[in-house]
Amino acid sequence: MKEDDIFLINVQIAGLRLPLRVARKDEELYRKAEKLLVKYLDDYHQKFSQRPSEEILILVAYQLAVMLSKQEFADDIAPLAEKIQSLDNELKSLLSID
């Protein structure tokens, strides 16, 4: 990757400014991740205002890990679902011929 393809962005999370060097093509991904994390942090701070910030960070990390796990599971079964749909269509066409 060329040096021109990497540049510095700053993300702001929980009052912490993080300078990150990222590939230019991935900037949007990092910006969306920042917005998602800030949204969850804000939501959890409102719901659990009595909890320490460290606990809220753990809750948010766990929520995001659950979301990632669901996505990975969906990706794993997608080819199987397509094959089942294909077989179902084939069965329907065979049954309608009779």
N, C-alpha and C positions, 0 to 999 in steps of 0.2 A: 504494500500500500504506500503510495506516495505521501510525503510529508504534507503536501497541499490538501490531501484528503482528510487530515486530522486537524481539528481545531478545538479551541477552548470554549466551553459553555459554563455558565454558572447556574446551579439549581439551588433553590431555597426550600429547605425542609425543616420544619419545627424550629425555626429561628436560626438554623445553621446554614451558612452559605457554603456550597460545595463546588469548587472549580473542578471540572472534569474534562479530560481530553477524549474526544469521541470522533468517530468517523463521520464525515459530513453526511453520508447517506443514512446514518442512524440518529441524527439529531432529533427528528420528529418522535422517534421511539422514546428517547430519553425525556423529552418534554412531556409526552403523554404520561409516562411513568411518574414523573414529578407531580403532575396534576392529580393523578389517581391516588398517589400516596398522601398528598396534602388533603384531598377530599376525605379519605378514610380517617386520617388523623383528626380532622375537624369533627367528623361525625362521632367518633369514639370519645373525643374530649367532651362533647356535649352530652353524650349518654352516660359517661362515667367520670364526671367532673371531679368526684371525690378521690379518684384513683391517682396514684403517682404516674408521671409521664412515662417512666420505664415500663410499667404494666401496660399502658396504652400502646406503646410501641410494640410490645410483644403481641398484644391482641391484633393489631393491624398486620404485623408480619404473618401471624397465623392465618388470618382471613385471606391474605394474598396467596399464601401457600395452598390453602384449600381451593381457591379459584384456579391456580395453576394445575393442581392435581385433577380437578374436574376437566380442564381443557385437555390435559394429556390423556385422560381416560377416553374422552370423546374422540380424540385423534386416533387412539388405538383401535377403537371399534368402528370407525368410519368405513374402512375397506370391507369389513364383515357385513355391515349394514347394506352396503352397495351390492355385495354378492347375494345377500338374502333377497333384496328387492329384485335383482335380475332373475333369480330362481322363481320368485313369486310371479313375475310377469310371464316367464316361460310356462309355468304351470297353468296360469290363467288362459294363455293362448292354446295350450294343449287341451284343456277341458272344454273350451268353447268350440273346438273343431268337432267334437263328438256330436 
